[in-house]
Amino acid sequence: MGDWHEQRFCVTGGAGFLGSFVVEQLAARGVDRERIFVPRRRDFDLTREADVERLFDAARPDVMIHLAAEVGGIGANRDNPGRYFFANMAMGLHLIEQARRRGLGKFVQVGTICAYPKFTPVPFREEDLWNGYPEETNAPYGVAKKALLVMCQAYRQQYGLNAIYLLPVNLYGPRDNFDLHTSHVIPAMIRKFIEARERGQEAVTLWGDGSPSREFLYVEDAAEGILAAAERYADAEPVNLGSGREIRISELAELVARETGYGGRIVWDASKPNGQPRRCLDVSRARERLGWVARTPLEEGLRRTIAWYGEHRRSG
């Protein structure tokens, strides 16, 4: 990709959870902060073509890392299927087209594990992406993101755009979203267990029956994987980013309860949806093509996340 110090970067979503770590790691690699442009939603509505044109005029990027998304947990996905499809499709559509028009040097599209079919064999291999329909509750979001893989590949084939596509598994870590309606499973559990401990609650109720499995990737590891791909990867095939460790939600709940010091009962509300039955990635392509592996064990990542939440919840 050339000398990082000479590149201008635009990181959409760069003020958000994952994006803030990507920006920090770019700076740690020696990229001057003045060469890292982070668009804010109040200034640029990336679902509008005119705003995306203004963004490229303002940022003048050599490398675009597209992390911005409208996303949430199962409940938020059920409430906003149309918005999640439109917003994620429109943002990628305008950004990739503008990258083509401007002759961008590198476009990094970060996709979603929700793009995989509902019953993908474990571990998920990148070749399995098209072997079925995604899990229904997050399918609009997943399909929109998967369509951007097709767009990246088509633009590479027709226009020579150096666009790559990454598939990070469920992320967690400091600075995550802890709002109970829109958060993902780990921050939601952390908040519920800490509040239950403080209130002296005898039981905490969680969605589903606890049987699904998930894989989790610590946010700083994910940022390192994204930058490894931005620097070293230039092919059409998508790349999974994950830890390679599968854990049942029921086991995760027990682990989070223990780490937060909650000693009450865990009750499962089976009337609520479970989401996809299993998730665990084959991460061999990332290891072989990017030279990247996740480094943070789940227990250590949880401790860091819980500590961050404890420090920031009252001031936030």
Secondary structure in CASP SS format (residue, H / E / C, confidence):
PFRMAT SS
TARGET T0000
AUTHOR 0000-0000-0000
METHOD secondary structure of the structure
MODEL  1
M C 1.00
G C 1.00
D C 1.00
W H 1.00
H H 1.00
E H 1.00
Q C 1.00
R C 1.00
F E 1.00
C E 1.00
V E 1.00
T E 1.00
G C 1.00
G C 1.00
A C 1.00
G C 1.00
F H 1.00
L H 1.00
G H 1.00
S H 1.00
F H 1.00
V H 1.00
V H 1.00
E H 1.00
Q H 1.00
L H 1.00
A H 1.00
A H 1.00
R C 1.00
G C 1.00
V C 1.00
D C 1.00
R H 1.00
E H 1.00
R H 1.00
I E 1.00
F E 1.00
V C 1.00
P C 1.00
R C 1.00
R C 1.00
R C 1.00
D C 1.00
F C 1.00
D C 1.00
L C 1.00
T C 1.00
R C 1.00
E H 1.00
A H 1.00
D H 1.00
V H 1.00
E H 1.00
R H 1.00
L H 1.00
F H 1.00
D H 1.00
A H 1.00
A H 1.00
R C 1.00
P C 1.00
D C 1.00
V E 1.00
M E 1.00
I E 1.00
H E 1.00
L C 1.00
A C 1.00
A C 1.00
E C 1.00
V C 1.00
G C 1.00
G C 1.00
I H 1.00
G H 1.00
A H 1.00
N H 1.00
R H 1.00
D H 1.00
N C 1.00
P H 1.00
G H 1.00
R H 1.00
Y H 1.00
F H 1.00
F H 1.00
A H 1.00
N H 1.00
M H 1.00
A H 1.00
M H 1.00
G H 1.00
L H 1.00
H H 1.00
L H 1.00
I H 1.00
E H 1.00
Q H 1.00
A H 1.00
R H 1.00
R H 1.00
R H 1.00
G C 1.00
L C 1.00
G C 1.00
K E 1.00
F E 1.00
V E 1.00
Q E 1.00
V E 1.00
G C 1.00
T C 1.00
I H 1.00
C H 1.00
A H 1.00
Y C 1.00
P E 1.00
K C 1.00
F C 1.00
T C 1.00
P C 1.00
V C 1.00
P C 1.00
F E 1.00
R C 1.00
E H 1.00
E H 1.00
D H 1.00
L C 1.00
W C 1.00
N C 1.00
G C 1.00
Y C 1.00
P E 1.00
E C 1.00
E H 1.00
T H 1.00
N H 1.00
A H 1.00
P H 1.00
Y H 1.00
G H 1.00
V H 1.00
A H 1.00
K H 1.00
K H 1.00
A H 1.00
L H 1.00
L H 1.00
V H 1.00
M H 1.00
C H 1.00
Q H 1.00
A H 1.00
Y H 1.00
R H 1.00
Q H 1.00
Q H 1.00
Y H 1.00
G C 1.00
L C 1.00
N C 1.00
A E 1.00
I E 1.00
Y E 1.00
L E 1.00
L E 1.00
P E 1.00
V C 1.00
N E 1.00
L E 1.00
Y E 1.00
G C 1.00
P C 1.00
R C 1.00
D C 1.00
N C 1.00
F C 1.00
D C 1.00
L C 1.00
H C 1.00
T C 1.00
S C 1.00
H C 1.00
V H 1.00
I H 1.00
P H 1.00
A H 1.00
M H 1.00
I H 1.00
R H 1.00
K H 1.00
F H 1.00
I H 1.00
E H 1.00
A H 1.00
R H 1.00
E H 1.00
R H 1.00
G C 1.00
Q C 1.00
E C 1.00
A E 1.00
V E 1.00
T E 1.00
L E 1.00
W E 1.00
G C 1.00
D C 1.00
G C 1.00
S C 1.00
P C 1.00
S E 1.00
R E 1.00
E E 1.00
F E 1.00
L E 1.00
Y E 1.00
V H 1.00
E H 1.00
D H 1.00
A H 1.00
A H 1.00
E H 1.00
G H 1.00
I H 1.00
L H 1.00
A H 1.00
A H 1.00
A H 1.00
E H 1.00
R H 1.00
Y C 1.00
A C 1.00
D C 1.00
A C 1.00
E C 1.00
P C 1.00
V E 1.00
N E 1.00
L E 1.00
G C 1.00
S C 1.00
G C 1.00
R C 1.00
E E 1.00
I E 1.00
R E 1.00
I H 1.00
S H 1.00
E H 1.00
L H 1.00
A H 1.00
E H 1.00
L H 1.00
V H 1.00
A H 1.00
R H 1.00
E H 1.00
T H 1.00
G C 1.00
Y C 1.00
G C 1.00
G C 1.00
R E 1.00
I E 1.00
V E 1.00
W E 1.00
D E 1.00
A C 1.00
S C 1.00
K C 1.00
P C 1.00
N C 1.00
G C 1.00
Q C 1.00
P C 1.00
R C 1.00
R C 1.00
C C 1.00
L E 1.00
D C 1.00
V C 1.00
S H 1.00
R H 1.00
A H 1.00
R H 1.00
E H 1.00
R H 1.00
L H 1.00
G C 1.00
W C 1.00
V C 1.00
A C 1.00
R C 1.00
T C 1.00
P C 1.00
L H 1.00
E H 1.00
E H 1.00
G H 1.00
L H 1.00
R H 1.00
R H 1.00
T H 1.00
I H 1.00
A H 1.00
W H 1.00
Y H 1.00
G H 1.00
E H 1.00
H H 1.00
R C 1.00
R C 1.00
S C 1.00
G C 1.00
END
